[in-house]
């Protein structure tokens, strides 16, 4: 059951990362809410998207290593 939760987190971070790289203008409003004190720009959206892709890759590797 634990692997199902990890797989769900992997899929969500992968989807958020790809959406941020492909459509940063549509996710800018979401990041304005998530990163409240700081204004969101294309650079921060792309940086967070790349970080989400790296996170999903690391989680996949940890799930695959078990």
C-alpha contacts under 8 A as a table, 3 or more apart, distances in Angstrom:
res1	aa1	res2	aa2	distance
1	X	4	X	5.34
1	X	5	X	6.92
2	X	5	X	5.40
2	X	6	X	6.48
3	X	6	X	5.03
3	X	7	X	5.95
3	X	63	X	7.16
4	X	7	X	5.02
4	X	8	X	6.18
5	X	8	X	5.08
5	X	9	X	6.36
6	X	9	X	5.12
6	X	10	X	6.17
6	X	59	X	7.38
6	X	63	X	7.53
7	X	10	X	4.98
7	X	11	X	6.21
7	X	60	X	7.72
8	X	11	X	5.16
8	X	12	X	6.20
9	X	12	X	5.16
9	X	13	X	6.12
9	X	56	X	7.72
10	X	13	X	5.37
10	X	14	X	6.03
10	X	55	X	7.84
10	X	56	X	4.82
10	X	57	X	7.79
10	X	59	X	6.35
10	X	60	X	6.68
11	X	14	X	5.07
11	X	15	X	6.07
11	X	56	X	7.40
12	X	15	X	5.14
12	X	16	X	6.13
13	X	16	X	5.08
13	X	17	X	5.96
13	X	52	X	5.30
13	X	53	X	6.59
13	X	55	X	7.20
13	X	56	X	5.72
14	X	17	X	5.12
14	X	18	X	6.17
14	X	52	X	6.51
14	X	53	X	5.52
14	X	56	X	5.70
15	X	18	X	5.32
15	X	19	X	6.01
16	X	19	X	5.15
16	X	20	X	6.04
16	X	49	X	6.67
16	X	52	X	6.94
17	X	20	X	5.21
17	X	21	X	6.36
17	X	48	X	7.40
17	X	49	X	3.99
17	X	50	X	6.12
17	X	51	X	7.51
17	X	52	X	5.04
17	X	53	X	5.20
18	X	21	X	5.15
18	X	22	X	6.09
18	X	49	X	6.79
18	X	53	X	7.41
19	X	22	X	5.17
19	X	23	X	5.57
19	X	24	X	7.21
19	X	27	X	7.72
19	X	49	X	7.75
20	X	23	X	5.42
20	X	24	X	4.80
20	X	27	X	6.28
20	X	45	X	6.19
20	X	46	X	6.09
20	X	48	X	7.86
20	X	49	X	5.19
21	X	24	X	5.96
21	X	45	X	7.84
21	X	46	X	5.78
21	X	49	X	6.13
21	X	50	X	7.66
23	X	26	X	5.61
23	X	27	X	6.75
24	X	27	X	5.19
24	X	28	X	6.09
24	X	42	X	6.16
24	X	45	X	6.18
24	X	46	X	6.93
25	X	28	X	5.30
25	X	29	X	7.89
25	X	42	X	7.22
26	X	29	X	6.74
27	X	30	X	5.19
27	X	31	X	6.34
27	X	45	X	7.36
28	X	31	X	5.13
28	X	32	X	6.14
28	X	40	X	6.11
28	X	41	X	6.78
28	X	42	X	7.27
28	X	45	X	6.69
29	X	32	X	5.01
29	X	33	X	6.70
29	X	40	X	7.90
30	X	33	X	5.39
30	X	34	X	6.32
31	X	34	X	4.80
31	X	35	X	5.66
31	X	36	X	7.92
31	X	40	X	5.96
31	X	45	X	7.08
32	X	35	X	5.52
32	X	36	X	5.78
32	X	38	X	7.62
32	X	39	X	6.14
32	X	40	X	5.33
33	X	36	X	5.26
35	X	38	X	5.74
35	X	39	X	7.22
35	X	40	X	7.16
36	X	39	X	7.10
40	X	44	X	6.12
40	X	45	X	6.91
41	X	44	X	5.36
41	X	45	X	6.26
42	X	45	X	5.09
42	X	46	X	6.03
43	X	46	X	5.23
43	X	47	X	6.06
44	X	47	X	4.99
44	X	48	X	6.03
45	X	48	X	5.24
45	X	49	X	6.07
46	X	49	X	4.93
46	X	50	X	6.16
47	X	50	X	5.22
47	X	51	X	6.22
48	X	51	X	4.96
48	X	52	X	6.11
49	X	52	X	5.01
49	X	53	X	6.29
50	X	53	X	5.08
50	X	54	X	6.24
51	X	54	X	5.05
51	X	55	X	6.08
52	X	55	X	4.98
52	X	56	X	6.14
53	X	56	X	5.11
53	X	57	X	6.19
54	X	57	X	5.04
54	X	58	X	6.19
55	X	58	X	5.13
55	X	59	X	6.11
56	X	59	X	5.11
56	X	60	X	6.03
57	X	60	X	5.07
57	X	61	X	6.20
58	X	61	X	5.09
58	X	62	X	6.19
59	X	62	X	5.05
59	X	63	X	6.11
60	X	63	X	5.06
60	X	64	X	5.96
61	X	64	X	4.93
61	X	65	X	5.95
62	X	65	X	5.13
62	X	66	X	6.69
63	X	66	X	5.61
